[in-house]
């Protein structure tokens, strides 16, 4: 227990007054002549002892009454973070951190959480003394907006200027960074964090132990249905084929909600709808199927009805639908040349999809692939360093490559170059004199052969007589393998480019793939996957930088980016990295990129997973995270300021002592009242 007015305790000396009066009355005795002491002696053992006991009881009650009144005047309180008399006499530093991340845009009782946080912050400032140095901090982006004396009139205006954002904030990291950056010397150091406390991870455990932390829970959104993810499942994206779009919807309501429409839109036109019911605290997956309505970039969204948190009700998509692929095929011999010519003609007989160039070039000295979308290399005999450099640049810029290994990869002369390209390690050529290896049917879901137009896939898998044994590297996926567990088809990325790597050639001396019905649909799929520029259209999280990869001859063009709200900005390319770095991505939606005023590509921004409103951090989790620190976790309420002051200074106890004094006065009045027996005595 401590006292807000400790100077009043000097009046405890008044407790001596009834004691002094009691002692003085013992000396002020009047003598009365009495005819006989016979009756007095009979009272000595009973009445006189009772009178003496009553006098001592009254003495204690009167002293206790005075003590209770003095203690009431000294304003006793339970032990709080900051004793009241200290806060008025000692300099202190206060940081008010206001969470303005996306989740604070949720509504509770008709107001956003951010609006409630700002109103609470203004109320809190009125409780601090003039000797307090106050700093106002926002979390998105992390910034100290103002710092100065608590009596400053501009603090309310500064708080009002804090705007809602779509950003993610790691509140723990931000608080740690800001408090560490400031050199605070005041004896009392307090940090008030106003948030909805959605952040549960990425905790920095080095928060200063010199600070006292007040974690103020502004509120929790109750009515919220959210889109947690949106994926285009179909890997082949052409106008005449159905797109499969998968989405996950979470219901964070405690109760069941019914008849919820989920809409799929392409270019603001509805192309699909599902009506569904959701039990409380559950999620559901939905798969839409629709034909793309155009070639080029397909832009669309999945939408939910409005609820108390709008930022997770719409999820945008931007995906390329193939128009034409510029394909270059480099082969070793005339025979190989003819095989690929037949395959491409079977895939695209009218040449509406593929612009094909066939080149017979046993030695790869120069490639000249600036305008190529996908390159097919079959069994080169030799490769120059210049060709390796061209190939590396091609892949880093997002080009696609289909490589058929014929054994040159195991030559020690080229191993350094292939290693730089992150190709799998070639060991040696394996050749059977009799019998064959079988290619196994993949067992995992969504494998490379999924959705191929092949009647009975198991009958179309090739038999292999020769291949080059390879060891895949980390992050390289084996799509097809032989029955001895050696890879037949490997998939990996190099920079922004996609590589499909066969360990055996298209030759009857190596395998019978050319005789199988699998070859044409498989090559069709690989050409589309490798030739589609999906790197530039990949989504990013809100406020993260986006890189648009360019070809060398595109860097000098004029580039412009238009935000979802229609704001246009000119972008200067990075000539060193041959790309565009777009940093202004703080809106949710679709960003469009223009080259010389012509549409080039688009990409979407997504809400950070931690800003999708879900269950708040619990008090037990807070206890683990802030283990060893002085903190209080407080829920905002109608009497919040009163609760906050009690936690900060302690709970006021003066009423208890007032009641005690009244009880003692009533007791003294009752015990000391004149009675008939007293009068007789």
Wavefront OBJ file of the C-alpha trace (Angstrom):
o trace
v 0.000 0.000 0.000
v 1.152 3.537 -0.778
v -0.263 7.061 -0.298
v -1.052 9.789 -2.826
v -0.963 12.483 -0.064
v 1.640 11.110 2.351
v 2.099 14.503 4.108
v -1.320 14.022 5.729
v 0.172 11.178 7.779
v 1.692 13.722 10.178
v -1.805 14.067 11.646
v -1.471 10.540 13.028
v 0.031 12.323 16.014
v -3.548 13.297 16.868
v -4.081 9.709 17.953
v -2.373 10.760 21.189
v -5.191 13.210 22.034
v -7.679 10.676 23.481
v -4.801 8.975 25.290
v -3.720 12.258 26.885
v -7.310 13.085 27.810
v -7.679 9.638 29.362
v -4.541 10.066 31.453
v -5.517 13.557 32.597
v -8.927 12.385 33.794
v -7.238 9.886 36.086
v -5.599 12.763 38.011
v -8.754 14.888 38.102
v -10.536 12.857 40.874
v -13.155 14.446 43.116
v -13.508 13.239 46.738
v -17.045 12.501 47.827
v -17.961 11.766 51.452
v -19.895 8.574 51.680
v -21.430 7.170 54.822
v -20.481 3.575 54.252
v -18.077 1.736 51.903
v -19.827 -1.561 52.417
v -21.666 -1.233 49.074
v -18.539 -0.067 47.223
v -16.658 -3.146 48.311
v -19.430 -5.299 46.967
v -19.014 -3.606 43.553
v -15.212 -3.918 43.471
v -15.048 -7.255 41.697
v -17.804 -6.684 39.098
v -18.971 -3.161 38.255
v -15.685 -1.324 38.760
v -13.807 -3.772 36.535
v -16.556 -3.410 33.886
v -16.258 0.383 33.960
v -12.490 0.253 33.598
v -12.753 -2.157 30.628
v -15.314 0.113 28.925
v -13.005 3.100 29.324
v -10.132 1.231 27.666
v -12.395 0.098 24.816
v -13.625 3.672 24.250
v -10.018 4.882 24.305
v -9.027 2.432 21.588
v -12.121 3.222 19.490
v -11.470 6.996 19.660
v -7.804 6.524 18.744
v -8.787 4.179 15.900
v -11.353 6.712 14.601
v -8.748 9.455 14.408
v -6.237 7.094 12.723
v -8.841 5.989 10.160
v -9.742 9.607 9.318
v -6.061 10.534 8.910
v -5.391 7.521 6.709
v -8.437 8.470 4.609
v -7.066 11.999 4.098
v -3.666 10.609 2.999
v -5.406 8.850 0.030
v -4.098 5.325 0.425
v -3.902 3.126 -2.672
v -2.802 -0.401 -3.432
v 0.619 -0.792 -5.018
v 0.522 0.245 -8.699
v 3.056 0.606 -11.505
v 3.732 4.243 -10.589
v 3.126 5.550 -7.052
v 0.988 8.680 -7.310
v 3.323 10.981 -5.393
v 6.223 9.916 -7.661
v 4.427 10.802 -10.911
v 4.005 14.412 -9.816
v 7.561 14.921 -8.564
v 9.791 12.891 -10.915
v 10.369 13.357 -14.653
v 8.916 10.563 -16.766
v 8.875 9.452 -20.392
v 5.766 8.098 -22.120
v 5.506 6.412 -25.528
v 1.978 5.985 -26.908
v 2.113 3.451 -29.755
v -1.024 3.341 -31.915
v -1.510 0.327 -34.174
v -2.781 1.554 -37.572
v -2.300 -1.703 -39.470
v -4.969 -3.225 -41.693
v -6.759 -5.204 -38.981
v -7.472 -1.962 -37.083
v -9.920 -1.044 -39.890
v -12.398 -3.549 -38.470
v -15.637 -2.214 -36.970
v -16.800 -2.653 -33.385
v -20.008 -0.924 -32.222
v -20.132 1.236 -35.346
v -16.567 2.575 -35.061
v -13.291 1.283 -36.428
v -10.762 -0.014 -33.945
v -8.361 2.730 -35.048
v -10.925 5.428 -34.250
v -11.427 3.912 -30.800
v -7.663 3.683 -30.279
v -7.159 7.357 -31.138
v -9.998 8.441 -28.829
v -8.535 6.352 -25.998
v -5.072 7.852 -26.561
v -6.472 11.381 -26.215
v -8.169 10.453 -22.935
v -4.968 8.937 -21.608
v -2.948 12.096 -22.281
v -5.215 14.073 -19.953
v -4.099 11.864 -17.046
v -0.403 12.694 -17.333
v 1.432 15.505 -15.598
v 3.368 18.339 -17.247
v 6.726 16.831 -16.301
v 6.046 13.883 -18.657
v 7.758 13.747 -22.052
v 5.252 12.216 -24.492
v 6.045 10.587 -27.848
v 3.250 9.630 -30.257
v 4.098 6.629 -32.458
v 2.299 4.915 -35.352
v 3.174 1.414 -36.514
v 2.505 1.600 -40.298
v 5.004 2.743 -41.310
v 6.866 2.769 -37.965
v 7.336 6.442 -37.165
v 7.535 8.794 -34.192
v 5.055 11.521 -35.142
v 5.639 13.936 -32.279
v 7.622 14.246 -29.077
v 7.460 16.872 -26.331
v 5.864 17.978 -23.082
v 2.561 16.398 -22.085
v 0.881 19.804 -21.788
v 1.313 20.476 -25.518
v -1.959 21.272 -27.278
v -0.927 19.745 -30.616
v -1.050 16.115 -29.491
v -4.705 15.634 -30.315
v -4.110 17.011 -33.811
v -1.141 14.653 -34.250
v -3.235 11.665 -33.186
v -6.025 12.672 -35.572
v -3.520 12.617 -38.462
v -2.860 8.876 -38.057
v -4.480 7.218 -41.071
v -5.709 3.635 -41.552
v -3.550 1.470 -43.816
v -3.632 -1.946 -45.492
v -0.150 -2.718 -44.143
v 1.138 -5.368 -41.760
v 2.994 -4.368 -38.630
v 5.020 -6.596 -36.378
v 4.060 -4.634 -33.286
v 6.608 -6.320 -31.020
v 9.489 -5.678 -33.392
v 8.367 -2.098 -33.964
v 8.098 -1.336 -30.262
v 11.506 -2.865 -29.613
v 13.108 -0.886 -32.459
v 11.590 2.444 -31.456
v 12.379 2.163 -27.744
v 15.929 1.045 -28.527
v 16.485 3.932 -30.955
v 15.572 6.567 -28.345
v 17.985 7.396 -25.558
v 15.558 7.819 -22.656
v 17.023 9.003 -19.351
v 13.894 9.786 -17.307
v 13.534 7.662 -14.125
v 9.968 6.641 -15.028
v 9.605 5.012 -18.460
v 6.165 3.910 -19.689
v 4.986 2.497 -23.016
v 1.284 2.294 -23.895
v 0.414 0.072 -26.856
v -3.104 0.392 -28.287
v -3.852 -2.507 -30.638
v -6.146 -5.407 -31.453
v -3.172 -7.761 -30.930
v -3.409 -9.970 -34.005
v 0.376 -10.468 -34.176
v 1.324 -13.767 -32.539
v 4.741 -14.522 -34.011
v 8.083 -12.933 -34.949
v 8.484 -11.763 -31.377
v 11.640 -9.912 -30.411
v 12.596 -11.072 -26.930
v 14.899 -8.147 -26.189
v 12.279 -5.617 -25.070
v 13.854 -3.342 -22.490
v 13.216 -4.308 -18.881
v 13.460 -0.661 -17.793
v 10.048 0.112 -19.255
v 6.599 -0.503 -17.871
v 4.236 -1.723 -20.589
v 0.474 -1.175 -20.820
v -1.093 -3.395 -23.493
v -4.530 -1.951 -24.207
v -6.830 -4.260 -26.160
v -9.052 -1.915 -28.150
v -11.560 -4.589 -29.143
v -12.242 -7.637 -31.278
v -14.135 -7.891 -34.555
v -16.895 -10.473 -34.142
v -18.649 -10.576 -37.522
v -16.018 -11.523 -40.083
v -15.901 -13.877 -43.068
v -12.558 -13.803 -44.853
v -10.885 -15.056 -48.033
v -7.672 -16.654 -46.849
v -6.234 -17.654 -50.218
v -6.861 -17.631 -53.955
v -4.932 -19.885 -56.349
v -5.192 -20.590 -60.051
v -4.893 -24.380 -59.967
v -4.680 -24.858 -63.752
v -1.077 -24.730 -64.936
v -2.104 -24.489 -68.600
v -3.808 -21.146 -69.228
v -5.159 -20.819 -72.762
v -8.430 -19.237 -73.945
v -10.142 -22.491 -74.939
v -9.493 -24.353 -71.671
v -11.319 -24.059 -68.354
v -9.454 -22.301 -65.586
v -9.670 -23.918 -62.154
v -9.566 -21.368 -59.355
v -9.388 -22.517 -55.748
v -10.258 -20.328 -52.803
v -10.441 -20.851 -49.034
v -13.084 -19.026 -46.963
v -12.860 -18.787 -43.166
v -15.752 -18.002 -40.854
v -14.426 -16.427 -37.662
v -17.908 -15.928 -36.224
v -18.801 -18.025 -33.219
v -22.225 -18.777 -34.691
v -23.372 -20.330 -37.952
v -24.088 -18.030 -40.899
v -26.226 -19.105 -43.845
v -26.842 -18.315 -47.504
v -23.555 -16.520 -48.113
v -22.909 -15.729 -51.823
v -19.311 -16.184 -53.046
v -18.767 -14.553 -56.452
v -16.032 -15.009 -59.071
v -15.506 -12.046 -61.406
v -13.416 -11.676 -64.574
v -12.894 -8.006 -65.465
v -15.838 -6.994 -63.213
v -18.184 -9.487 -64.916
v -19.533 -12.283 -62.744
v -18.630 -15.677 -64.211
v -19.410 -17.888 -61.206
v -21.274 -17.948 -57.892
v -21.663 -20.330 -54.959
v -24.180 -19.992 -52.110
v -22.965 -21.687 -48.954
v -23.496 -22.028 -45.199
v -20.673 -21.803 -42.671
v -20.596 -23.254 -39.176
v -18.939 -21.186 -36.478
v -15.106 -21.043 -36.574
v -14.784 -23.205 -39.680
v -13.267 -22.917 -43.154
v -14.296 -24.256 -46.569
v -12.534 -24.730 -49.892
v -14.250 -23.905 -53.172
v -13.128 -24.565 -56.750
v -14.519 -22.388 -59.547
v -14.206 -23.290 -63.220
v -14.585 -20.725 -65.986
v -13.275 -19.981 -69.454
v -10.966 -16.955 -69.760
v -12.726 -14.154 -71.584
v -9.638 -12.934 -73.434
v -5.978 -13.486 -74.238
v -3.233 -11.604 -72.456
v -3.588 -10.663 -68.779
v -6.756 -11.967 -67.167
v -7.781 -9.848 -64.192
v -10.456 -10.913 -61.757
v -11.443 -11.374 -58.122
v -13.378 -13.455 -55.620
v -15.762 -11.418 -53.460
v -17.749 -11.863 -50.251
v -20.609 -9.753 -48.837
v -19.716 -6.844 -46.565
v -19.146 -7.522 -42.870
v -17.322 -5.804 -39.997
v -13.911 -6.117 -41.683
v -13.795 -5.240 -45.379
v -10.118 -5.706 -46.244
v -10.318 -9.513 -46.434
v -13.625 -9.656 -48.363
v -12.013 -9.320 -51.822
v -9.087 -11.293 -53.225
v -7.754 -10.245 -56.630
v -6.056 -12.318 -59.313
v -3.974 -11.418 -62.349
v -2.742 -14.263 -64.540
v -1.447 -14.420 -68.113
v -3.555 -16.196 -70.742
v -1.325 -17.238 -73.603
v -1.482 -15.329 -76.826
v 1.571 -16.586 -78.733
v 4.823 -18.223 -77.706
v 8.111 -17.438 -79.453
v 9.820 -20.845 -79.439
v 13.361 -21.651 -80.602
v 14.396 -25.308 -80.931
v 18.122 -26.068 -81.315
v 18.904 -29.650 -82.344
v 22.063 -31.599 -83.180
v 21.037 -33.339 -86.412
v 18.559 -33.304 -89.280
v 16.739 -36.313 -87.813
v 16.165 -34.541 -84.479
v 15.147 -31.424 -86.401
v 12.396 -33.388 -88.175
v 11.103 -34.948 -84.923
v 10.515 -31.544 -83.339
v 8.983 -30.192 -86.535
v 6.410 -33.005 -86.456
v 5.709 -32.493 -82.723
v 5.128 -28.729 -83.026
v 2.914 -29.157 -86.110
v 0.818 -31.679 -84.179
v 0.500 -29.264 -81.253
v -0.302 -26.153 -83.326
v -1.080 -27.053 -86.932
v -2.487 -23.605 -87.774
v 0.384 -21.755 -85.977
v -2.014 -19.740 -83.818
v -0.169 -20.450 -80.582
v 3.512 -20.953 -81.400
v 5.908 -18.837 -83.446
v 8.478 -21.543 -84.179
v 12.094 -21.297 -85.209
v 14.019 -24.539 -85.784
v 17.788 -24.385 -85.812
v 20.301 -27.180 -86.454
v 23.330 -26.208 -84.350
v 25.528 -29.005 -82.886
v 27.876 -26.484 -81.233
v 26.287 -23.771 -79.128
v 28.521 -20.756 -79.642
v 25.984 -17.894 -79.784
v 22.246 -18.266 -79.099
v 20.645 -14.929 -80.100
v 17.576 -15.450 -77.921
v 16.554 -11.882 -76.995
v 13.010 -12.264 -78.360
v 12.526 -15.924 -77.416
v 9.982 -16.998 -74.798
v 11.017 -20.641 -74.549
v 14.177 -22.383 -75.742
v 14.439 -26.125 -76.461
v 17.990 -27.536 -76.536
v 18.466 -31.139 -77.704
v 21.796 -32.980 -77.382
v 24.458 -30.287 -77.938
v 27.970 -31.535 -78.695
v 29.825 -28.522 -77.340
v 29.007 -25.201 -75.673
v 31.034 -21.995 -75.540
v 31.353 -19.727 -72.505
v 29.495 -16.999 -74.405
v 26.537 -19.356 -74.919
v 26.478 -20.185 -71.195
v 26.406 -16.484 -70.351
v 23.557 -15.860 -72.814
v 21.620 -18.792 -71.394
v 22.100 -17.561 -67.818
v 20.852 -14.072 -68.717
v 17.911 -15.586 -70.600
v 16.817 -17.616 -67.571
v 17.309 -14.793 -65.085
v 15.051 -12.605 -67.224
v 12.248 -15.164 -66.992
v 12.824 -17.272 -70.109
v 11.765 -20.924 -70.243
v 14.097 -23.815 -71.121
v 13.466 -27.460 -72.066
v 16.776 -29.339 -72.013
v 17.427 -32.858 -73.323
v 20.650 -34.293 -71.903
v 22.877 -36.321 -74.222
v 25.976 -36.631 -72.057
v 27.940 -33.432 -72.679
v 26.848 -32.283 -69.195
v 29.137 -34.840 -67.549
v 32.219 -33.509 -69.371
v 34.593 -31.974 -66.768
v 35.247 -29.077 -69.154
v 31.663 -27.818 -68.743
v 30.872 -28.865 -65.179
v 31.737 -25.438 -63.768
v 29.351 -23.706 -66.168
v 26.498 -26.140 -65.584
v 27.030 -25.790 -61.841
v 26.734 -21.994 -62.162
v 23.399 -22.506 -63.938
v 22.247 -24.687 -61.009
v 21.718 -27.666 -63.343
v 21.477 -31.115 -61.732
v 24.826 -32.937 -61.447
v 25.460 -35.243 -64.425
v 27.354 -38.425 -63.451
v 27.632 -40.680 -66.486
v 25.716 -42.214 -69.354
v 23.855 -45.452 -68.534
v 23.295 -47.707 -71.564
v 21.559 -51.104 -71.549
v 22.595 -53.825 -73.968
v 19.386 -55.708 -73.296
v 16.114 -54.970 -71.546
v 14.928 -51.524 -70.558
v 14.031 -49.197 -67.684
v 10.414 -48.190 -67.115
v 9.187 -44.675 -66.345
v 6.913 -44.820 -63.293
v 3.548 -43.129 -63.012
v 3.754 -40.253 -60.456
v 1.953 -40.913 -57.177
v 1.605 -37.367 -55.819
v -1.337 -35.093 -56.585
v -1.132 -32.380 -59.268
v 1.904 -33.937 -60.961
v 3.248 -32.887 -64.343
v 1.014 -35.378 -66.186
v -2.190 -34.159 -64.546
v -4.926 -33.029 -66.973
v -3.126 -34.341 -70.066
v -5.414 -35.483 -72.869
v -4.228 -39.104 -72.720
v -6.731 -41.965 -72.578
v -4.757 -44.439 -70.450
v -1.662 -42.772 -69.096
v -0.001 -45.900 -67.718
v 0.137 -47.425 -71.224
v 1.825 -44.338 -72.701
v 4.797 -44.100 -70.341
v 8.038 -44.708 -72.287
v 10.595 -47.469 -72.002
v 14.148 -46.188 -71.608
v 17.248 -47.900 -73.020
v 19.839 -45.177 -72.362
v 19.954 -42.113 -70.126
v 22.418 -39.860 -68.301
v 22.443 -40.478 -64.566
v 21.874 -37.228 -62.674
v 21.724 -36.190 -59.023
v 19.150 -33.414 -58.454
v 20.124 -30.458 -56.301
v 18.207 -28.852 -53.474
v 14.822 -27.389 -54.509
v 14.803 -29.373 -57.761
v 11.633 -31.427 -58.202
v 11.674 -34.837 -59.894
v 8.421 -35.179 -61.851
v 9.151 -38.511 -63.546
v 11.597 -41.203 -62.473
v 12.759 -44.594 -63.636
v 12.081 -47.822 -61.816
v 15.635 -47.683 -60.402
v 14.803 -44.305 -58.753
v 16.956 -42.265 -61.158
v 15.255 -39.099 -62.482
v 13.820 -38.889 -65.991
v 12.256 -35.369 -65.861
v 13.393 -32.671 -63.415
v 11.806 -29.272 -62.850
v 13.657 -26.308 -61.293
v 14.020 -22.536 -61.428
v 17.017 -20.478 -62.411
v 16.503 -16.851 -61.487
v 13.056 -15.974 -62.806
v 13.197 -18.702 -65.479
v 11.693 -22.180 -65.492
v 13.725 -25.240 -66.595
v 12.377 -28.688 -67.550
v 15.268 -31.121 -67.755
v 15.089 -34.557 -69.477
v 17.876 -37.040 -68.720
v 17.252 -38.941 -71.980
v 17.051 -37.847 -75.648
v 14.173 -38.000 -78.131
v 15.716 -40.891 -80.029
v 14.759 -44.530 -80.477
v 18.298 -45.424 -79.371
v 17.539 -43.831 -76.014
v 13.782 -44.407 -75.451
v 10.522 -44.899 -77.288
v 8.897 -41.637 -76.164
v 8.512 -40.534 -79.795
v 6.251 -43.538 -80.395
v 4.014 -42.854 -77.416
v 0.858 -40.789 -77.280
v 2.304 -38.981 -74.255
v 4.907 -36.933 -76.179
v 2.672 -34.371 -77.891
v 0.425 -33.433 -74.902
v 3.471 -33.395 -72.587
v 5.465 -31.093 -74.893
v 2.364 -28.913 -75.292
v 2.127 -28.509 -71.529
v 5.851 -27.860 -71.059
v 5.890 -25.234 -73.816
v 3.022 -23.386 -72.167
v 4.450 -23.641 -68.648
v 7.902 -22.596 -69.750
v 6.750 -19.927 -72.191
v 4.291 -18.133 -69.922
v 5.613 -15.020 -68.207
v 4.181 -15.654 -64.758
v 7.081 -14.085 -62.853
v 6.055 -10.500 -63.565
v 2.433 -11.223 -62.640
v 3.084 -13.044 -59.362
v 1.266 -11.438 -56.401
v 3.058 -9.679 -53.566
v 2.053 -8.657 -50.058
v 0.859 -5.091 -49.595
v 3.740 -2.566 -49.269
v 6.375 -5.065 -50.384
v 8.528 -4.069 -53.394
v 7.706 -5.666 -56.745
v 10.328 -6.412 -59.404
v 9.280 -6.473 -63.063
v 11.948 -8.252 -65.118
v 12.782 -6.698 -68.503
v 14.721 -7.718 -71.572
v 17.805 -5.714 -72.413
v 16.123 -3.757 -75.187
v 13.146 -2.826 -72.957
v 15.092 -0.985 -70.253
v 15.231 2.266 -72.205
v 11.473 2.403 -72.702
v 9.157 4.714 -70.776
v 7.509 2.894 -67.869
v 4.430 3.815 -65.895
v 2.574 2.093 -63.039
v -1.104 2.662 -62.251
v -2.383 1.806 -58.762
v -5.802 0.214 -58.018
v -7.166 3.675 -57.166
v -5.992 5.049 -60.554
v -2.895 6.962 -59.426
v -0.146 6.825 -62.095
v 3.589 7.107 -61.424
v 6.542 7.060 -63.814
v 9.178 4.462 -62.902
v 12.863 4.663 -63.794
v 14.236 1.180 -64.607
v 17.245 -0.270 -62.816
v 19.736 -0.580 -65.691
v 22.081 -2.788 -63.684
v 19.457 -5.406 -62.813
v 17.437 -4.812 -66.011
v 14.166 -4.481 -64.187
v 11.587 -2.188 -62.602
v 11.443 -1.864 -58.847
v 7.969 -0.740 -57.768
v 7.867 0.353 -54.124
v 4.556 2.245 -53.867
v 2.336 -0.816 -53.337
v 0.309 0.182 -50.271
v -3.115 -0.417 -51.862
v -5.019 -3.685 -52.156
v -5.920 -4.656 -55.703
v -4.395 -4.830 -59.182
v -1.425 -2.707 -60.305
v -1.038 -2.202 -64.065
v 2.341 -1.630 -65.739
v 2.598 0.270 -69.029
v 5.448 0.358 -71.539
v 5.465 3.459 -73.745
v 1.779 4.036 -72.844
v 0.895 0.463 -73.902
v -0.239 -2.178 -71.414
v 2.648 -4.507 -70.495
v 1.617 -6.606 -67.468
v -0.180 -6.463 -64.138
v 0.160 -7.911 -60.652
v -1.905 -8.036 -57.485
v -1.277 -7.142 -53.864
v -2.496 -9.345 -51.058
v -3.244 -8.790 -47.396
v -0.608 -10.094 -45.013
v -1.811 -13.352 -43.349
v -1.456 -11.769 -39.894
v -3.851 -8.978 -40.901
v -6.674 -11.386 -41.677
v -8.739 -10.929 -38.538
v -8.832 -14.098 -36.470
v -8.687 -14.967 -32.785
v -6.690 -12.460 -30.786
v -3.607 -13.250 -28.807
v -4.529 -14.722 -25.440
v -3.396 -13.609 -22.001
v -1.444 -16.866 -21.663
v 0.407 -16.158 -24.912
v 1.136 -12.622 -23.722
v 2.503 -14.025 -20.488
v 4.919 -16.266 -22.395
v 5.993 -13.519 -24.806
v 6.561 -10.875 -22.133
v 8.035 -13.194 -19.546
v 10.017 -11.216 -16.980
v 8.748 -7.786 -18.082
v 6.540 -5.405 -16.111
v 3.285 -5.222 -18.070
v -0.483 -5.036 -17.731
v -2.931 -6.364 -20.329
v -6.061 -4.163 -20.192
v -9.304 -4.369 -22.141
v -10.794 -1.039 -23.217
v -14.219 -0.417 -21.612
v -16.617 2.411 -20.744
v -14.769 3.051 -17.451
v -11.349 2.416 -18.981
v -9.613 5.558 -17.650
v -10.674 4.700 -14.094
v -9.340 1.157 -14.494
v -6.125 2.435 -16.082
v -5.492 4.886 -13.230
v -6.072 2.165 -10.657
v -3.557 -0.074 -12.415
v -1.050 2.747 -12.839
v -1.325 4.344 -9.386
v -3.070 1.582 -7.471
v -6.662 1.143 -6.316
v -7.962 3.915 -3.988
v -8.620 2.713 -0.421
v -9.851 5.978 1.219
v -13.482 4.802 1.136
v -12.558 1.761 3.216
v -11.020 3.955 5.915
v -13.985 6.363 5.803
v -16.382 3.473 6.357
v -14.151 2.182 9.144
v -14.189 5.626 10.826
v -17.979 5.828 10.603
v -18.323 2.343 12.077
v -15.960 3.270 14.947
v -17.880 6.501 15.636
v -21.178 4.612 15.752
v -19.613 1.986 17.978
v -18.201 4.647 20.308
v -21.624 6.312 20.472
v -23.283 3.017 21.324
v -20.798 1.913 23.947
v -20.512 5.363 25.571
v -24.240 6.074 25.686
v -25.751 6.753 29.138
v -27.813 3.866 30.498
v -30.138 3.332 33.463
v -27.548 1.125 35.128
v -24.892 3.788 34.676
v -27.152 6.434 36.186
v -27.865 4.246 39.188
v -24.206 3.708 39.682
l 1 2 3 4 5 6 7 8 9 10 11 12 13 14 15 16 17 18 19 20 21 22 23 24 25 26 27 28 29 30 31 32 33 34 35 36 37 38 39 40 41 42 43 44 45 46 47 48 49 50 51 52 53 54 55 56 57 58 59 60 61 62 63 64 65 66 67 68 69 70 71 72 73 74 75 76 77 78 79 80 81 82 83 84 85 86 87 88 89 90 91 92 93 94 95 96 97 98 99 100 101 102 103 104 105 106 107 108 109 110 111 112 113 114 115 116 117 118 119 120 121 122 123 124 125 126 127 128 129 130 131 132 133 134 135 136 137 138 139 140 141 142 143 144 145 146 147 148 149 150 151 152 153 154 155 156 157 158 159 160 161 162 163 164 165 166 167 168 169 170 171 172 173 174 175 176 177 178 179 180 181 182 183 184 185 186 187 188 189 190 191 192 193 194 195 196 197 198 199 200 201 202 203 204 205 206 207 208 209 210 211 212 213 214 215 216 217 218 219 220 221 222 223 224 225 226 227 228 229 230 231 232 233 234 235 236 237 238 239 240 241 242 243 244 245 246 247 248 249 250 251 252 253 254 255 256 257 258 259 260 261 262 263 264 265 266 267 268 269 270 271 272 273 274 275 276 277 278 279 280 281 282 283 284 285 286 287 288 289 290 291 292 293 294 295 296 297 298 299 300 301 302 303 304 305 306 307 308 309 310 311 312 313 314 315 316 317 318 319 320 321 322 323 324 325 326 327 328 329 330 331 332 333 334 335 336 337 338 339 340 341 342 343 344 345 346 347 348 349 350 351 352 353 354 355 356 357 358 359 360 361 362 363 364 365 366 367 368 369 370 371 372 373 374 375 376 377 378 379 380 381 382 383 384 385 386 387 388 389 390 391 392 393 394 395 396 397 398 399 400 401 402 403 404 405 406 407 408 409 410 411 412 413 414 415 416 417 418 419 420 421 422 423 424 425 426 427 428 429 430 431 432 433 434 435 436 437 438 439 440 441 442 443 444 445 446 447 448 449 450 451 452 453 454 455 456 457 458 459 460 461 462 463 464 465 466 467 468 469 470 471 472 473 474 475 476 477 478 479 480 481 482 483 484 485 486 487 488 489 490 491 492 493 494 495 496 497 498 499 500 501 502 503 504 505 506 507 508 509 510 511 512 513 514 515 516 517 518 519 520 521 522 523 524 525 526 527 528 529 530 531 532 533 534 535 536 537 538 539 540 541 542 543 544 545 546 547 548 549 550 551 552 553 554 555 556 557 558 559 560 561 562 563 564 565 566 567 568 569 570 571 572 573 574 575 576 577 578 579 580 581 582 583 584 585 586 587 588 589 590 591 592 593 594 595 596 597 598 599 600 601 602 603 604 605 606 607 608 609 610 611 612 613 614 615 616 617 618 619 620 621 622 623 624 625 626 627 628 629 630 631 632 633 634 635 636 637 638 639 640 641 642 643 644 645 646 647 648 649 650 651 652 653 654 655 656 657 658 659 660 661 662 663 664 665 666 667 668 669 670 671 672 673 674 675 676 677 678 679 680 681
